[in-house]
Structure formats: C-alpha cells, structure tokens
Amino acid sequence: MTDARAPQIPAHLNDAELATRLARETGERLVQVREQLAREGASPWYLMDAGDALAHRFIVDTLHRVRPTDAVLSEEGADDAARLSAERVWIVDPLDGTSEFGEDGRDDWAVHIALWERSAGVHGDITAAAVALPALDITLSTSPPPPSPPRTERNPLMVVSRSRTPAVAAAVARELGYDGVRLGSAGAKAMAVVLGHVDIYLHAGGQYQWDSAAPIGVARAAGLHTSRIDGTPIVYNDRDTWLPDLLICPPHLADDILRVVRNFTAN
C-alpha cells in the first residue's frame, strides 16, 4: 500500500522539522491507502480501520527510532503512565476524523503531531507541532509558523461539528451575531481558523489531548488566541486525557467571546 523503498525520516531533524515531516508523510500514506482500498471496493469500516492502524504504526515506529527516549501518547495506542514523569512526550492523533476519512470525497480529516516538553512552563507546554490536511496537500507547522489570518470585513464565522452545535457555541453566535459553518475533524476546524477560512472554533462537547495538542500548537504559532472556554490555559500531558473544551480565535475577538461564555455558564 506504500512504497517500502521510500527513504526513512532521518533522526537529525529538529523537533519542528520532525513533526512536519512526520505529519506530511503519514498523510501521504493515508491518501495512498485510501485510494487503493477504494479501487478495491473496500467497505468504509475496513478503510477506516486500515487508516488508523497504518498511521499509528508509522508514527510510533518512526518516533521510537528517531527519538527513542521520548514518550508517546497516541489515540490508537495504550496509555503508558511513564509519560507522566517523562521530560518529552509526543502527543499524536494518527488519523483525526476517521469517519470523514472513510467517506468518499471528504477532505476534512487530518494528522496531528505535537511535542510536549516539561521544561516549557509550570505545567509543561507544546513546543513543536504540525497538522497535515492530506486530502488538500497542506501541512501547517510551528516552524515556519503560518502567517496570522488577516482581518476581514465579513461577519465572523464560527465553525462547529457536523453533527451537533454545543449550546454555549450557539449562545455566543446568537449574542454576537456570528454566522456558522460545519466541518468534520477537530484538526480541520482548527486549521480553517489558521487559514482564515473561518474565524472562531469554540468546542464544548469534550475531546482528548490528542485531538487538540497539535492544532493548538499551530494556532498559537499563527498568533491566534487559544484557551479553555473559561479563558484558562489548556494543559497537556495531564493524567486525565480528557479535555472538555477549547477556544481558538483571533485575539481581537477573544474578550467578547469569553464574556458571553461567562454569562452563559453563570445562568
């Protein structure tokens, strides 16, 4: 399904280069397996399982080879408690938006690669990250950082899930007069903000650390506001991998959004 003769990712890359290369090459492999299995008439469920397994194996095998002393937290792998005492932890979602990956023609799925380092702050922090949108042939990274999205004259657009709109997001949109659009994976929604296609990603339905670590790292690098919806920082490599909510938006919109959220949650 992939070219076994392709050169291995080298160990000498710096962390941001490694994250970028790993996200991009994982995405290329996913595009290949998606096209091949579609030609063979594979069911969407088989395609989704094959994509998850292929991406996880390639990422973990590469990280164990080029960063053998680092810990890895992957959606598709067992959580190893050793990461809680590790100095460096790669937080990865090998295939974010598995359902969208299994649907013919959808491009709103992603690959997330992020590095958390204990030395980066009181609670540690993301120091390198990349998000690939393989069906669009786009990879966004912390180095070089994406340009900050330009201000536009349009009415601000809030991106929400394909299947549900959190009540707090609906309240913010109603109070501030925002318009809404729907997209699939968390990475696709976050990168839509980074690329300037939309303006706000407010999520309150619950996610896991791997759903947002890389998107948050890339969004920060682009100069965007990132936080929990109460305005507090998002903490990674916590023992509990569950993260209830997040906000990504241009800094000039953040205060109004957080004010509406406070009023909504207080009632």
C-alpha positions as CSV (number, residue, x, y, z in Angstrom):
1,M,0.0,0.0,0.0
2,T,3.0,2.3,0.5
3,D,6.4,2.4,-1.1
4,A,8.8,0.4,1.0
5,R,11.7,1.9,-0.8
6,A,10.9,5.4,0.4
7,P,13.7,6.9,2.5
8,Q,13.2,6.9,6.3
9,I,12.7,10.1,8.1
10,P,16.2,11.0,9.5
11,A,16.9,11.4,13.2
12,H,18.9,14.6,12.7
13,L,15.9,16.8,12.1
14,N,15.0,19.3,14.8
15,D,11.7,18.7,16.6
16,A,9.6,21.1,14.5
17,E,11.0,19.6,11.3
18,L,10.3,16.1,12.5
19,A,6.7,17.0,13.4
20,T,6.2,18.5,10.0
21,R,7.8,15.7,8.1
22,L,6.0,13.0,10.1
23,A,2.6,14.6,9.7
24,R,3.1,15.1,6.0
25,E,4.4,11.6,5.3
26,T,1.8,10.0,7.4
27,G,-0.8,11.9,5.4
28,E,0.7,10.7,2.1
29,R,0.5,7.1,3.2
30,L,-3.1,7.6,4.2
31,V,-4.0,9.1,0.8
32,Q,-2.4,6.1,-0.9
33,V,-4.2,3.5,1.2
34,R,-7.5,5.4,0.8
35,E,-7.2,5.4,-3.0
36,Q,-6.1,1.8,-3.2
37,L,-8.8,0.4,-0.9
38,A,-11.4,2.5,-2.7
39,R,-10.4,1.0,-6.0
40,E,-10.6,-2.5,-4.5
41,G,-14.2,-1.8,-3.2
42,A,-13.3,-1.9,0.5
43,S,-16.1,-1.0,2.9
44,P,-15.8,2.3,4.7
45,W,-15.4,0.5,8.0
46,Y,-12.4,-1.5,6.7
47,L,-11.0,1.7,5.2
48,M,-11.2,3.5,8.5
49,D,-9.6,0.7,10.5
50,A,-6.8,0.3,7.9
51,G,-6.1,4.0,8.0
52,D,-6.0,4.2,11.8
53,A,-3.7,1.2,12.0
54,L,-1.3,2.2,9.2
55,A,-0.9,5.8,10.5
56,H,-0.4,4.8,14.1
57,R,2.2,2.2,13.3
58,F,4.2,4.5,11.0
59,I,4.2,7.4,13.5
60,V,5.1,5.3,16.6
61,D,7.7,3.2,14.8
62,T,9.3,6.4,13.5
63,L,9.3,8.2,16.8
64,H,10.8,5.1,18.6
65,R,13.6,5.1,16.0
66,V,14.5,8.8,15.9
67,R,13.5,9.8,19.4
68,P,14.0,6.6,21.4
69,T,14.0,8.2,24.9
70,D,10.8,10.2,24.3
71,A,7.3,9.0,25.5
72,V,4.4,8.8,23.1
73,L,0.7,9.4,23.8
74,S,-1.4,8.3,20.8
75,E,-5.1,7.9,20.3
76,E,-4.6,4.5,18.8
77,G,-2.2,3.2,21.5
78,A,-2.4,2.1,25.1
79,D,-1.7,5.0,27.5
80,D,1.6,4.4,29.3
81,A,1.8,6.0,32.8
82,A,5.5,6.5,32.2
83,R,4.7,9.6,30.2
84,L,3.7,11.4,33.4
85,S,7.3,11.5,34.6
86,A,8.8,11.9,31.1
87,E,10.6,15.1,30.1
88,R,9.3,14.9,26.5
89,V,6.0,13.4,25.3
90,W,4.8,13.2,21.7
91,I,1.0,13.6,21.6
92,V,-0.3,12.4,18.3
93,D,-3.6,11.6,16.6
94,P,-2.6,9.4,13.7
95,L,-6.0,10.0,11.9
96,D,-8.2,12.7,13.2
97,G,-11.6,12.5,11.6
98,T,-11.7,8.8,10.9
99,S,-15.3,8.9,9.8
100,E,-14.6,11.6,7.3
101,F,-11.6,9.6,6.0
102,G,-14.0,6.7,5.3
103,E,-16.4,8.9,3.3
104,D,-15.6,9.2,-0.4
105,G,-14.6,12.7,-1.4
106,R,-14.3,14.3,2.1
107,D,-11.2,16.3,2.8
108,D,-11.9,17.4,6.4
109,W,-9.6,14.9,8.1
110,A,-6.1,15.4,9.5
111,V,-2.9,14.1,11.0
112,H,-1.7,15.6,14.4
113,I,1.8,15.5,15.7
114,A,2.8,17.6,18.8
115,L,5.7,17.6,21.2
116,W,5.1,18.4,24.9
117,E,8.1,19.4,27.0
118,R,8.1,19.6,30.8
119,S,10.6,22.5,30.8
120,A,8.4,24.7,28.7
121,G,6.3,26.1,31.6
122,V,4.8,25.5,35.0
123,H,2.7,22.6,33.6
124,G,4.9,22.0,30.6
125,D,3.7,23.0,27.1
126,I,3.6,22.2,23.4
127,T,6.9,23.2,21.8
128,A,6.6,21.8,18.3
129,A,3.6,20.8,16.3
130,A,2.3,20.1,12.9
131,V,-1.1,19.3,11.4
132,A,-1.5,17.8,7.9
133,L,-4.6,18.1,5.8
134,P,-3.6,15.3,3.4
135,A,-6.6,15.4,1.1
136,L,-5.8,19.1,0.5
137,D,-2.0,18.6,0.3
138,I,-1.5,21.1,3.1
139,T,0.7,20.8,6.2
140,L,0.9,23.6,8.8
141,S,3.6,23.7,11.4
142,T,5.0,25.7,14.2
143,S,8.2,26.3,12.2
144,P,7.9,28.1,9.9
145,P,4.8,29.4,11.6
146,P,1.7,30.1,9.5
147,P,1.0,33.8,8.8
148,S,-1.6,35.3,11.1
149,P,-5.0,35.3,9.4
150,P,-5.8,38.8,8.0
151,R,-8.8,40.7,9.4
152,T,-11.7,40.6,7.0
153,E,-14.8,42.7,6.6
154,R,-17.1,39.7,6.6
155,N,-19.4,38.8,9.5
156,P,-17.3,36.5,11.8
157,L,-17.7,32.8,11.0
158,M,-17.8,30.1,13.8
159,V,-17.0,26.5,12.8
160,V,-18.8,23.7,14.7
161,S,-19.2,20.0,14.4
162,R,-21.0,18.3,11.6
163,S,-23.4,16.6,13.9
164,R,-24.0,18.9,16.9
165,T,-23.7,22.5,18.0
166,P,-22.7,23.0,21.7
167,A,-25.3,25.1,23.5
168,V,-22.6,27.6,24.5
169,A,-21.4,28.0,20.9
170,A,-25.0,28.6,19.8
171,A,-25.3,31.2,22.6
172,V,-22.1,33.0,21.5
173,A,-23.2,33.0,17.9
174,R,-26.6,34.4,18.8
175,E,-25.4,37.0,21.2
176,L,-22.6,38.3,18.9
177,G,-24.3,37.8,15.6
178,Y,-21.8,35.3,14.2
179,D,-22.6,33.0,11.3
180,G,-21.8,29.3,11.4
181,V,-20.4,26.6,9.2
182,R,-19.9,22.9,9.8
183,L,-16.8,20.7,9.3
184,G,-15.6,17.3,10.3
185,S,-12.4,16.7,12.3
186,A,-11.0,18.9,15.1
187,G,-7.9,19.4,13.1
188,A,-9.8,20.5,10.0
189,K,-11.8,23.0,12.1
190,A,-8.8,24.4,13.9
191,M,-6.8,24.8,10.6
192,A,-9.8,26.5,9.0
193,V,-9.2,29.3,11.6
194,V,-5.5,29.3,11.0
195,L,-6.0,29.6,7.2
196,G,-8.5,32.4,7.7
197,H,-11.4,30.4,6.1
198,V,-13.4,30.9,9.4
199,D,-12.8,33.0,12.5
200,I,-13.8,31.0,15.6
201,Y,-13.6,27.4,16.7
202,L,-15.4,27.1,20.1
203,H,-15.8,23.5,21.2
204,A,-17.5,22.3,24.4
205,G,-18.5,18.7,23.7
206,G,-15.4,17.2,25.1
207,Q,-12.2,15.9,23.4
208,Y,-9.0,14.2,24.2
209,Q,-5.5,15.7,24.5
210,W,-4.5,14.2,21.1
211,D,-7.5,16.0,19.4
212,S,-6.2,19.4,20.1
213,A,-2.5,19.4,21.1
214,A,-1.1,19.8,17.6
215,P,-3.9,22.2,16.4
216,I,-3.4,24.4,19.5
217,G,0.4,24.5,18.9
218,V,0.0,25.5,15.3
219,A,-2.8,28.1,16.1
220,R,-0.6,29.7,18.7
221,A,2.3,29.9,16.3
222,A,0.0,31.8,13.9
223,G,-0.7,34.4,16.6
224,L,-4.2,33.2,17.5
225,H,-5.8,33.2,20.9
226,T,-6.1,29.7,22.4
227,S,-7.6,28.8,25.8
228,R,-10.3,26.8,27.6
229,I,-13.7,28.5,27.2
230,D,-13.3,30.0,30.7
231,G,-10.1,31.7,29.5
232,T,-7.7,29.5,31.4
233,P,-4.7,27.8,29.6
234,I,-5.1,24.3,28.1
235,V,-2.9,21.9,30.0
236,Y,-1.4,18.8,28.2
237,N,0.2,15.6,29.4
238,D,-2.2,15.6,32.3
239,R,-3.0,12.2,33.8
240,D,-6.6,12.5,32.6
241,T,-6.5,12.6,28.8
242,W,-10.0,14.2,28.6
243,L,-10.2,17.9,27.7
244,P,-13.8,19.3,27.9
245,D,-13.5,22.5,25.8
246,L,-11.4,24.9,23.9
247,L,-11.4,28.3,22.0
248,I,-9.3,29.3,19.0
249,C,-9.9,32.7,17.5
250,P,-8.1,36.0,16.6
251,P,-7.1,37.9,19.7
252,H,-9.4,40.8,19.0
253,L,-12.5,38.6,19.2
254,A,-11.5,36.7,22.4
255,D,-12.7,39.1,25.1
256,D,-16.2,39.3,23.7
257,I,-16.5,35.6,23.3
258,L,-15.2,34.8,26.8
259,R,-17.6,37.4,28.2
260,V,-20.6,35.7,26.6
261,V,-19.4,32.3,27.7
262,R,-19.1,33.5,31.3
263,N,-22.6,35.0,31.3
264,F,-24.0,31.8,29.7
265,T,-22.3,29.4,32.2
266,A,-23.3,31.6,35.1
267,N,-27.1,31.3,34.3
